[in-house]
């Protein structure tokens, strides 16, 4: 999505403001992607799988290995969702996003990126709902 934002916002690249807005959108999305990537890697190492179902099964089984890193995995996933949904503090690129073609930009950023962040958090609801998932808890 960061590349798509970059290309769309920088559509009229001849203007310096559009070029700067495209670079800002790309970089902010990549920072959020790093958070999501870290969460995915930690959960995959602990659970042994990249599948949501396996992660949520480990949560349901009160996996002790997941209990130690559950807070950090949840925080990393949340950072990724905040970046995709352009929530604070990852909203700084959004006012500049209208530098590109407005109808396509609004469809992509509102309907796709915001939905991706909300879907991720909705899909991970059992993970966030699990009792004792805070730091230092034994689940």
Secondary structure as the mmCIF struct_conf table of DSSP 4:
data_model
#
loop_
_struct_conf.conf_type_id
_struct_conf.id
_struct_conf.beg_label_comp_id
_struct_conf.beg_label_asym_id
_struct_conf.beg_label_seq_id
_struct_conf.end_label_comp_id
_struct_conf.end_label_asym_id
_struct_conf.end_label_seq_id
HELX_RH_AL_P HELX_RH_AL_P1 UNK A 2 UNK A 9
TURN_TY1_P TURN_TY1_P1 UNK A 10 UNK A 14
BEND BEND1 UNK A 15 UNK A 15
HELX_RH_AL_P HELX_RH_AL_P2 UNK A 16 UNK A 47
BEND BEND2 UNK A 48 UNK A 48
HELX_RH_AL_P HELX_RH_AL_P3 UNK A 52 UNK A 60
TURN_TY1_P TURN_TY1_P2 UNK A 61 UNK A 62
HELX_RH_AL_P HELX_RH_AL_P4 UNK A 64 UNK A 84
TURN_TY1_P TURN_TY1_P3 UNK A 85 UNK A 86
TURN_TY1_P TURN_TY1_P4 UNK A 88 UNK A 93
HELX_RH_3T_P HELX_RH_3T_P1 UNK A 94 UNK A 99
BEND BEND3 UNK A 100 UNK A 100
HELX_RH_AL_P HELX_RH_AL_P5 UNK A 102 UNK A 106
HELX_RH_PI_P HELX_RH_PI_P1 UNK A 107 UNK A 113
HELX_RH_AL_P HELX_RH_AL_P6 UNK A 114 UNK A 123
TURN_TY1_P TURN_TY1_P5 UNK A 124 UNK A 124
HELX_RH_AL_P HELX_RH_AL_P7 UNK A 125 UNK A 129
BEND BEND4 UNK A 130 UNK A 130
TURN_TY1_P TURN_TY1_P6 UNK A 131 UNK A 132
BEND BEND5 UNK A 134 UNK A 134
TURN_TY1_P TURN_TY1_P7 UNK A 135 UNK A 136
#
